[in-house]
Amino acid sequence: MQNTGVSLATLSDHGPPRVPRGALLDSVKAVTATQLGPMVSSIDQEGVYPESVIRSLGEAGAFASHLHGVATGHPDLESAIRAMSKVSEYCLSTSFCTWCQDALGWYIYTSENASVQETLGAAVAGGQQLGGTGLSNPMKSLFGIEKMRLKAKRVPGGYTVKGGLPWVSNLGENHVFGGIFELEDDPSHRIMAIIDCAQPGVKLTVNDNFVALEGTRTFSIGIRDAFIPDEMVLADPIDTYIPRIRAGFILLQSGMAFGLIRNCIALMNQVRGSLGHVNKHLERQPTDFEENLALMEAEVFELCRTPFDTDPEYFRRVVEARLRAGEEAVQSAHYAMLHQGARGYVSHGAAQRRLREAYFVAIVTPATKQLRKMLADMNH
């Protein structure tokens, strides 16, 4: 079976409405200040899923900006990252859900399947249809770290799929997610499709409790002979599709890191008056992180201009930028804790929460160790 639908040259006809960057960021800032800010503690301490905030972000256009210009090769990933970073300044759980939603839209609009764009695209871009990305295992599999967990058989009108995924986020009974499966009789043939959490054969199970990010609705997914219709297939096979989505998939994650780093800088500056006389002896100061953040943003936003670039050197820069963002997120949270001292170490202290959250940026796929493996493989 070949890719279904129309050529990429016509996809702009199905794209979501454009929101100017300034208006988008102002709207996102208003949502985070009025709705998200008061919820941060309950999201972190009680694992509350910020569904109302996520839907409000969708209404503001936060999940749609990077989908403009997909057809012409000029999507606006920078606006999406800037919007996500404003969310991350408050809460990484909500920022990660934003990335999940962004990634889902990215999969749909980068596909050549016009049917799924017409049935789901606008709803995902606007936050009416929420969902996640089940690509942690496939992304590891494609780089030789894990085996593909989902297997499929070709049947009339689609595929039957079975297997399991340990952690998929931003899910619920009425949510959807992107998944990749390989044919049982031809493992080299891999297909990507949208899977509905409510359909027969799909089961969500709470797997474990995390030290942070409990508000992300992260489940273990069990799939037993679930039928995936051709209408929900994004790429068949995925050979040319994955190189198109991978840079955007990775670059978008920068928004989680940038906002967290910016908030950690604020936490350091918060105690400058009272603790500056002793904090000045710490190895890294807020200005160090400000300078590094400006450099990282400049590099990422330059890379965002050409997310479909197939040059290996371009992809190396993408991987290096993502690696720096994750490592700097952990460093900024570490130093925010040191600058804050005991006031950051209490159970509701912002510094300890940001430190717990920062490690997620370093371990979410592609994790620091995977990024380093990818760079090592590029040298051979």
TAPENOR-V592840 format. One record per pair of residues at least 6 apart in sequence whose C-alpha atoms are under 8 Angstrom apart, sorted by the first residue. I is the first residue (numbers start at 0). J is the second residue. Records with the same first field share a line. If there is no record, write none. Layout:
I = J  J
//
This chain:
0 = 235  236
1 = 234  235  236
2 = 111  112  233  234  235  236
3 = 111  112  113  232  234
4 = 111  112  113  114
5 = 111  112  113
6 = 111
7 = 69  70  71  109  110  111
8 = 70  71
9 = 70
10 = 69  70  108  111  113
11 = 67  68  69  70  71
13 = 113  116  117  120
14 = 66  67  108  120  121
15 = 63  66  67  120  121  124  125
16 = 63
17 = 60  63  64  67
18 = 60  64
20 = 78
23 = 59  60  61  82
24 = 81  82  85
26 = 59
27 = 56  59  61  82  85  86
28 = 85  86
30 = 52  55  56
31 = 52  85  86  89
34 = 52
35 = 49  52  89  90
36 = 89
38 = 49
39 = 89  90
40 = 347
41 = 47
42 = 48  49  92  213  214
43 = 92  211  212  213  214  352
45 = 213  214
46 = 212  213  214  215
47 = 213  214
48 = 214  215  216
49 = 93  214
53 = 93  96  97  126
54 = 125  126  127
55 = 126
56 = 62  126
57 = 63  124  125  126  127
58 = 125  126
60 = 124  125
61 = 79  82  83  97
62 = 79  97  100  101  104  123  124  125  126
63 = 79  101  104  124  125
64 = 74  75  76  78  79
65 = 74  75  76  77  78  79  101  105
66 = 74  75  76  104  105  108
67 = 73  74  75
68 = 74  75
69 = 108  109
72 = 305  306  307
73 = 304  305  306
74 = 304  306
75 = 303  304
76 = 247  251  300  303  304
77 = 300  303
79 = 101  251  254
80 = 251  252  253  254
81 = 254
82 = 254
83 = 94  97  98  254  255  258
84 = 94  253  254  255  256  257  258  259
85 = 258
86 = 93  94  258
87 = 93  94  254  255  256  257  258  259
88 = 258  259  260  261  262
89 = 258  259  262
90 = 259
91 = 212  255  259  356
92 = 211  212  213  214  215
93 = 214  215
94 = 254  255
95 = 215  255
96 = 131  168  169  215
98 = 251  252  255
99 = 130  131  132  168  169
100 = 123  124  126  129  130  131  132  169
101 = 124  251
102 = 131  132  248  251
103 = 123  130  131  132  176  177
104 = 120  123  124
105 = 244  247  248
106 = 177  233  244
107 = 115  116  120  233
108 = 116  120
109 = 240  243  244
110 = 233  234  240
111 = 233  234
112 = 230  232  233  234
114 = 230  231
115 = 230  231  232  233
119 = 128
122 = 128
123 = 129  130
128 = 174  175
129 = 169  170  173  174  175
130 = 168  169  170  171  174  175  176
131 = 167  168  169  170  174  175  176  177
132 = 167  168  176  177  178
133 = 164  166  167  168  176  177  178  179
134 = 177  178  179
135 = 364  365
136 = 145  146  147  148  164
137 = 145  147  148  179
138 = 364  365
139 = 145  146  364  365  369
140 = 146  147
142 = 373
147 = 180  181
148 = 162  163  164  180
149 = 160  161  162  163  164  179  180  181
150 = 160  161  162  180  181  182  183
151 = 158  159  160  161  180  181  182  183
152 = 158  159  160  182  183  184
153 = 159  182
156 = 228  229
157 = 226  227  228  229
158 = 226  227  228  229
159 = 224  225  226  227
160 = 180  222  223  224  225  226  227
161 = 221  222  223  224  225
162 = 221  222  223
163 = 219  220  221  222
164 = 219  220  221
165 = 206  218  219  220
166 = 206  217  218  219  220
167 = 217  218  219  220
168 = 215  216  217  218
169 = 215  216  217
170 = 176  196  215  216  217  218
171 = 196  203  216
172 = 196  197
173 = 195  196  197
174 = 195  196  197
175 = 193  194  195  196
176 = 193  194  195  196
177 = 191  192  193  194
178 = 191  192  193  194
179 = 189  190  191  192
180 = 189  190  191
181 = 187  188  189  190
182 = 188  189
188 = 236
189 = 235  236  237  238
190 = 232  233  234  235  236  237
191 = 232  233  234  235  236  237
192 = 227  231  232  233  234
193 = 227  231  232  233
194 = 227  231
195 = 201
196 = 202  203
198 = 225
199 = 225  226
200 = 221  222  223  224  225  226
201 = 220  221  222  223  225
202 = 220  221  222
203 = 218  219  220  221
204 = 218  219  220  221
205 = 217  218  219
206 = 218  219
210 = 355
211 = 352  355  356  359
212 = 356  359
234 = 240
242 = 307  309
243 = 306  307
244 = 306  307
246 = 306  307  314  317
247 = 303  306
249 = 317  318  321  365
250 = 299  303  317  321
252 = 321
253 = 299  321  324
255 = 360
256 = 324  325  327  328  357  360
257 = 292  296  324  328
259 = 328  332  353  357
260 = 288  292  327  328  331  332
261 = 289  292
263 = 331  332  335  350  353
264 = 285  288  289  331  335
266 = 335  338  339  350
267 = 284  285  334  335  338  339
268 = 285
270 = 338  339
271 = 278
274 = 338
278 = 338
281 = 338
283 = 334
288 = 331
295 = 320  323  324
298 = 320
299 = 317  320
302 = 313  316  317
308 = 314
315 = 374  377
318 = 370  373  374
319 = 370  374
321 = 370
322 = 367  370  371
325 = 357  360  361  367
326 = 361  367
328 = 357  358  360  361
329 = 354  357  358  360  361
332 = 350  353  354  357
333 = 354
335 = 350
336 = 343  344  350  351  354
339 = 350
342 = 348
343 = 349  350  351
344 = 350  351
345 = 351
360 = 366
361 = 367
//
